């Protein structure tokens, strides 16, 4: 049984979360990214890649070996790219890992314009191209694994799954979520 930390399920055994736990973590990640202004398509591409990288577990160590190689939802390699930035309370911490991704976006870190996509992280975050395309952009521009083609089909499958089935955890159907996201502030605070 996986433990929860700040609302996230985690384990260090690759792909050992249940489908419900992965879906739960995917909703948390999607909700975070959508609140940060990502399109549904770009958010799903990131979360689909998280699924392939870590099984959506913020406690995942690369190869299951602690304190070596990559770590976390996006398998920061070496793990110190994330842990040195986070300083304290960094293990198994999904929210902090999502904050690290936003820190990288804000500071122009880790995401490189690569041919033929030639997108910045900001351009990627606002793109409404299909999830297959955006999954490739994220793999080649951010993750840069040794053999991208070896896992690309899996990554695209998970991005499509997330796009079609995970709304960001706010209980709205995807079509309504997209409509609301594309509207200017349609409500006013009650204060």
C-alpha positions as CSV (number, residue, x, y, z in Angstrom):
1,X,0.0,0.0,0.0
2,X,1.3,3.4,-0.9
3,X,1.5,6.2,1.6
4,X,0.3,9.6,1.0
5,X,2.4,12.7,1.4
6,X,0.7,16.1,1.0
7,X,-2.1,14.5,-0.9
8,X,0.2,12.5,-3.3
9,X,0.7,8.7,-3.3
10,X,4.3,7.6,-3.5
11,X,6.5,4.6,-3.5
12,X,10.1,4.0,-4.6
13,X,9.2,0.7,-6.5
14,X,8.7,1.6,-10.2
15,X,5.1,1.3,-11.4
16,X,3.8,0.0,-8.1
17,X,1.1,2.5,-7.6
18,X,-2.4,1.3,-8.4
19,X,-4.3,2.7,-11.3
20,X,-6.5,4.7,-9.0
21,X,-3.4,6.1,-7.2
22,X,-1.8,7.1,-10.5
23,X,-5.0,8.7,-11.7
24,X,-5.2,10.6,-8.4
25,X,-1.6,11.9,-8.8
26,X,-2.3,12.7,-12.4
27,X,-5.3,14.9,-11.3
28,X,-3.1,16.7,-8.8
29,X,-0.4,17.4,-11.5
30,X,-2.9,18.4,-14.1
31,X,-4.7,20.8,-11.7
32,X,-1.4,22.4,-10.7
33,X,-0.3,22.9,-14.3
34,X,-3.6,24.2,-15.4
35,X,-3.6,26.7,-12.5
36,X,-0.1,27.8,-13.7
37,X,-1.6,28.6,-17.1
38,X,-0.6,25.6,-19.1
39,X,-3.0,24.4,-21.8
40,X,-4.7,21.1,-21.3
41,X,-2.6,19.7,-24.2
42,X,0.8,20.8,-22.8
43,X,-0.1,19.8,-19.2
44,X,-1.2,16.3,-20.4
45,X,2.1,15.9,-22.4
46,X,4.1,16.7,-19.2
47,X,1.9,14.4,-17.0
48,X,2.1,11.6,-19.6
49,X,5.9,11.9,-19.5
50,X,5.8,11.8,-15.7
51,X,3.9,8.6,-16.0
52,X,6.6,7.0,-18.2
53,X,9.5,8.4,-16.1
54,X,8.3,7.6,-12.6
55,X,4.9,5.8,-12.7
56,X,3.6,9.1,-11.3
57,X,5.3,8.5,-8.0
58,X,7.2,11.5,-6.5
59,X,9.3,9.0,-4.5
60,X,10.7,7.1,-7.4
61,X,14.5,6.6,-7.6
62,X,16.0,5.7,-10.9
63,X,16.5,1.9,-11.0
64,X,15.2,1.7,-7.4
65,X,18.6,2.7,-6.0
66,X,18.4,5.6,-3.5
67,X,20.7,8.6,-3.8
68,X,22.1,7.7,-7.2
69,X,20.9,8.6,-10.7
70,X,17.5,10.3,-11.2
71,X,14.7,11.0,-8.8
72,X,11.1,12.0,-8.7
73,X,8.2,12.6,-11.0
74,X,10.5,13.8,-13.8
75,X,13.6,11.8,-12.8
76,X,15.9,14.8,-12.2
77,X,19.4,13.5,-13.1
78,X,21.4,13.8,-11.0
79,X,18.9,13.9,-8.2
80,X,20.8,16.8,-6.7
81,X,19.4,19.1,-9.4
82,X,16.2,18.8,-7.4
83,X,17.3,18.0,-3.8
84,X,19.9,20.8,-3.6
85,X,17.3,23.3,-4.8
86,X,14.6,22.0,-2.4
87,X,17.0,21.8,0.5
88,X,14.6,20.4,3.1
89,X,11.6,18.2,3.1
90,X,12.2,17.2,-0.6
91,X,11.7,13.4,-0.6
92,X,8.3,12.1,-1.8
93,X,7.1,15.6,-2.1
94,X,4.9,16.0,-5.2
95,X,4.0,19.7,-4.6
96,X,7.6,20.7,-4.2
97,X,8.6,18.8,-7.4
98,X,5.8,20.6,-9.3
99,X,7.2,23.9,-7.9
100,X,10.7,22.9,-9.1
101,X,9.3,22.5,-12.7
102,X,7.8,26.0,-12.5
103,X,11.1,27.4,-11.1
104,X,12.9,25.9,-14.2
105,X,10.3,27.4,-16.5
106,X,10.6,30.8,-14.9
107,X,14.4,30.8,-14.9
108,X,14.9,29.3,-18.4
109,X,16.5,26.1,-17.0
110,X,16.5,22.6,-18.4
111,X,14.2,23.2,-21.4
112,X,16.1,23.8,-24.6
113,X,14.9,24.8,-28.1
114,X,15.6,21.8,-30.3
115,X,15.0,21.2,-34.0
116,X,12.6,20.7,-35.5
117,X,10.2,22.0,-32.8
118,X,12.1,25.1,-31.8
119,X,9.8,26.0,-28.8
120,X,10.7,27.8,-25.6
121,X,9.1,26.4,-22.4
122,X,6.7,29.3,-22.4
123,X,5.6,28.6,-26.0
124,X,5.3,24.9,-25.1
125,X,3.1,25.7,-22.1
126,X,0.7,27.7,-24.3
127,X,0.5,25.3,-27.2
128,X,-2.7,23.6,-28.2
129,X,-1.1,21.2,-30.7
130,X,-2.0,17.6,-30.1
131,X,-0.5,15.6,-27.2
132,X,1.5,13.3,-29.4
133,X,3.4,16.3,-30.8
134,X,3.8,18.0,-27.4
135,X,5.0,14.8,-25.9
136,X,7.8,14.7,-28.4
137,X,8.7,18.3,-27.8
138,X,8.9,17.7,-24.0
139,X,11.0,14.6,-24.4
140,X,13.5,16.2,-26.8
141,X,13.6,19.6,-25.2
142,X,13.4,18.8,-21.5
143,X,13.9,15.2,-20.6
144,X,16.5,14.3,-23.4
145,X,16.8,10.5,-22.6
146,X,19.6,8.4,-24.2
147,X,17.1,6.7,-26.5
148,X,13.9,8.7,-26.9
149,X,12.4,6.4,-29.5
150,X,12.6,3.4,-27.1
151,X,9.8,4.8,-24.9
152,X,8.1,7.4,-27.1
153,X,5.0,5.2,-27.9
154,X,4.5,4.6,-24.1
155,X,4.8,8.3,-23.4
156,X,2.3,9.3,-26.1
157,X,-0.1,6.7,-24.9
158,X,-0.1,8.1,-21.4
159,X,-0.3,11.7,-22.5
160,X,-3.4,10.8,-24.6
161,X,-4.9,8.9,-21.6
162,X,-4.4,11.9,-19.3
163,X,-5.8,14.3,-21.9
164,X,-8.9,12.2,-22.5
165,X,-9.5,11.0,-18.9
166,X,-8.0,13.4,-16.4
167,X,-9.5,16.9,-16.1
168,X,-7.3,18.3,-13.4
169,X,-9.3,17.1,-10.4
170,X,-12.0,19.8,-10.4
171,X,-14.8,17.5,-11.5
172,X,-15.6,19.2,-14.8
173,X,-15.8,17.5,-18.1
174,X,-12.8,18.2,-20.4
175,X,-14.9,20.3,-22.9
176,X,-16.2,22.6,-20.1
177,X,-12.8,22.9,-18.5
178,X,-11.3,24.0,-21.9
179,X,-14.1,26.5,-22.4
180,X,-13.7,28.0,-19.0
181,X,-9.9,28.2,-19.3
182,X,-10.2,30.1,-22.5
183,X,-12.5,32.8,-21.0
184,X,-11.3,35.9,-19.2
185,X,-12.2,36.1,-15.6
186,X,-15.9,35.2,-15.7
187,X,-16.7,35.5,-12.0
188,X,-15.9,38.2,-9.4
189,X,-14.9,37.5,-5.8
190,X,-17.6,37.9,-3.2
191,X,-15.6,40.3,-1.1
